[in-house]
Amino acid sequence: MKKRMALLLACSMVLGLTACGSGGKTETKAPETQAATTAAQTEAAKDEAPAATEAQEAGGMDAIIEAAKAEGELTVYGSCEEEYLSAACQNFEKLYGIKTKYQRLSTSEVYTKISEEAGRPSADVWFGGTTDPYNEAVADGLLEQYDAINAVNLIKDEYKDPTNCWYGIYKGILGFMVNTEELERLGLEAPKTWDDLTKPEYKDLIMLSNPNTAGTAKLVINTMIQMKGHDEAMAYFKELDANISQYTKSGSGPSKMVGPGECVIGVGFLHDGIYQILQGYDNIELIVPEDGTSFEVGATAIFKGATHPNAAKLWIEYALSPDCVDHAKENGSYQFLVLKNATQPEEAAQFGLDMNNTIDYDFEDAKNNIAQYVEDFFNALGGTADDRFKTE
C-alpha cells in the first residue's frame, strides 16, 4: 500500500482537594483549615469558605506554579494517542521544569486500574480519552474536584463535569472508516448507516474495539442504546457480531487496520482516520452515519489521592490552554478543540466531518448505567471466550 506523507487555586499546601462522585470511600485529605464543602459541614466551616476562595484568587497561577515546582514530579496516564501524549508531557516538563512520566493506556484500562488502586493511584492525572470511563470514575469517587482557572476558556459548560471532576479538551465524531480499494475489489457499497453494518455481505470485514478496554466501544454501546432503546440495541449488537473480525484493545485500533487492508470497515473516531490518511493511506474514506451518531469529549482529570496534587492542578491548567492543545495537530491528533483560545486543526474541517449530525447524547444515563450495559452487551454476544477478544 502506498504511503506518501506523512489560579483560581493558590495551590498552597494548606489547601486540599474535594473528592468527586458518590463514592466517598476515602476521607478527604485536606487539613483542618480547609473550608468544607459538603452538606454535613459545620456552619463555622461554611463561614470560612469565602475567605479561602479569596486567598486562592489572590495567589492565582503564580502560586500554583510555585507549589507544583516544589513537588517537582508528575505522573500521567494518557488515553489519547501516544505521539500526542508524549509531546504534551515533554512540553509540560520543558515549561515548568517538573519531571513528567507518562504511560499510554486505553480509557477502560485506566478506569480498571484506578478502581483497583482504590484511592491510592499510581498516577496523578488522566489525559485524553472519551468521557464515559471518566464518568464511571466520577460515580465511584475516584476523581478529585478542582475549580480550574482556565476553565473560562471552555466554549460551553457541557464540556466539563458539573462538579469539576473532569474538563474537556477536544471532541471527536464517531463513524466509519472504509478501505475503498477493498470495497471495489469485493464489489460492495460502503455502509451509510449503523444498520448497514449488519448486512450479510460485510461478514468478517468489520472491526470494533473491545468495551472491556476501550472507551470508544462504550460510547458505541451507549449510542446504540440511546438511538434504538436497550433491547433493540442488544439485538443489534448480536446481529453485528456476525460481521466482526476482531474487537481491538484500543479505540483507534480499527483505524490502523483499514489502510493496509487488514480491515475493510473500521468503527471508531474519524479523526483517527484523518491521521491514517495523512500518513499516506489515500484509500480510506470517512463516513458520518446518515442516521445520526454521537461524539466523544476527550477529557483530563486529577486522580483522588494523587501523590503530587499541586503538580496535578498545574497540569489541568496547562491542558486547558493553547500551550497544550495547539500541539495536538502537530502530533497526529485532529480532534475539534473545545477551548475558545485554541487554534482549530484545519484538517478536521477539510475532511468534511459534520459535528451537527449528532444525537442529543445523555451523559447522565451513560454515567449511571454503562457498567450494566457492557455486561448486557457481552451477555448478548455470549461472552468473550473466542479469539476475537484477544486484544493486541
Secondary structure as UniProt FT lines:
FT   TURN            13..14
FT   STRAND          18..19
FT   TURN            32..33
FT   TURN            39..40
FT   HELIX           43..71
FT   STRAND          73..78
FT   HELIX           82..96
FT   STRAND          99..104
FT   HELIX           107..117
FT   TURN            118..119
FT   STRAND          125..130
FT   HELIX           131..139
FT   TURN            140..141
FT   STRAND          143..145
FT   HELIX           149..153
FT   HELIX           157..159
FT   TURN            162..163
FT   STRAND          166..179
FT   HELIX           180..186
FT   HELIX           195..198
FT   HELIX           200..202
FT   TURN            203..204
FT   STRAND          206..209
FT   TURN            211..213
FT   HELIX           215..228
FT   HELIX           230..241
FT   TURN            242..243
FT   STRAND          244..248
FT   TURN            251..252
FT   HELIX           253..258
FT   TURN            259..261
FT   STRAND          265..269
FT   HELIX           270..278
FT   TURN            279..280
FT   TURN            282..283
FT   STRAND          284..287
FT   TURN            290..291
FT   STRAND          295..303
FT   TURN            304..305
FT   HELIX           309..319
FT   HELIX           322..325
FT   TURN            326..328
FT   HELIX           329..331
FT   STRAND          336..337
FT   TURN            340..341
FT   HELIX           346..350
FT   TURN            351..352
FT   TURN            355..356
FT   HELIX           363..381
FT   HELIX           387..389
//
